[in-house]
Amino acid sequence: MSDDQTPTNGKPTPPSEVPAEASSSFLPPPTLNFAPPLVRPPSVNIRIALVDDLPPIQRRWTIAIRWILLVPQIIVLIFVSIGGILVSIAAWFSALVLGRVPDSLASFLRIVVRWYARVSASNLLLTDVYPPFHGDEDIAFPIGVEFPPSGRLNRWSVLFRFILVIPANFVGACIQIGLSAFNVILWIAALILGRLPDPLYRAAATVLRYNTRVFAYAWMLTSEYGWGWKGDDLAATRPPEVGPTTVEPSSYWASLTPVSEEALPVETTRFDFHLAGWSMAWIWIWFVIGILYYVLNRK
């Protein structure tokens, strides 16, 4: 025992009487508790590349002729999608019998969904990187789709899959119709600014992410129902013990400042989009326009 814990009478000092400065030397080192990292939902994840948390800079000449540039992609995607429909039918029967989608069929369906997401992202002016003519995973492309591992599926859910997906598909179709009505506005804004305004960019990216999830659910690539048409829920993307956190929106005026095409981007990747303010307003505006379209075109 050390000298500072032994009194002059030679008897050891009880632990309760050991001075604080002496007992502190026996305490274990403090434990540093770090907040766990962001946990992405166990569903179809869509990564979006941002530049300093703002929409990426795009070359204006590609914005001007974007829809002409995409004609070859759209033609190829139509034929690929036809093949995807036939394969999805085979996958549906296989899932009913086996309780899962065979890997060979699931691989082809993933290719179609990735291809759709990339062409749609370019069409929505989310990136000016030209989509590759394949649906394999490509980390160089700013928009990516990650799928959960293939697993067991509920046969009842598979049996009624094309009925269950109707509500989610209706919501996505309404928002997509409203967004399509604003295509020219998005195009003019991107042409002037060199990128989409931040609220429009986040709203359009959210529509793409939602429709991609619904697409993957319909084709049995995930057992999780399509979600996120109003943005991602913080409580669903972060462990409960961490609690909700506030994601500060990017500066609205910074997103409306014209940028130089020679600016050097600093890219970051986002898997979660939490909408607020004008971003959420645009989603509701597009949704209402889509509803009105269906109501006015009823016969």
Secondary structure, 3 states (H helix, E strand, C coil): CCHHHCCCCCCCCCHHHCCHHHHHHHCCCCCCCCCCCCCCCCCCEEEEEEECCECCCCCHHHHHCHHHHCHHHHHHHHHHHHHHHHHHHHHHHHHHHHCCCCHHHHHHHHHHHHHHHHHHHHHCCCCCCCCCCCCCCCCCCCEEEECCCCCCCCHHHHHCHHHHHHHHHHHHHHHHHHHHHCHHHHHHHHHHHCCCCHHHHHHHHHHHHHHHHHHHHHCCCCCCCCCCCCCCCHHHHCCCCCCCCCCCCCCHHHHCCCCCCCCCCCEEEECCCCCCCHHHHHHHHHHHHHHHHHHHCCC
